[in-house]
Amino acid sequence: MKWYRINGIPNIANFSGAHHQIFTVKVLEDSICVLLKNQKIYAFREECPHAGKSMLHSRCGVEEEITCLSHNFRFSLVDGRCTNNNEGYRLKLLKTKIEENGDILIEF
């Protein structure tokens, strides 16, 4: 695994924690969603594990969950498991870190 610097996303120090925002970036040839929410950073593969639809326009709840709007499957941002279905779908989460200068890195 290797750490990749992500471009095109606001520096976390300048991001307001009052809302959330999802960005899509390319890491190697894969599309990755980066979610900034409550001063935290989450990264996951853009494709919903249930039906392959894009998670870019997903809905975030109060909890650490994200909902795919195609079929309302909810996924934990902590461990990726589907929280409202027993079929074993799991969102592929990626590790993130923030450098001292505020840059965001993703392990891929």
Buried (B, 14 or more C-beta within 10 A) or exposed (E): EEEBEBEEBEEBEEBEEEEBEBBEBEBEEEBBBBBBBEEBBBBBBBBBBBEEBBBEEBEBEEEBBBBBBBEEBBBBBEEBBBBEBEEEBEBBBBEBEBEEEEBBBBEB
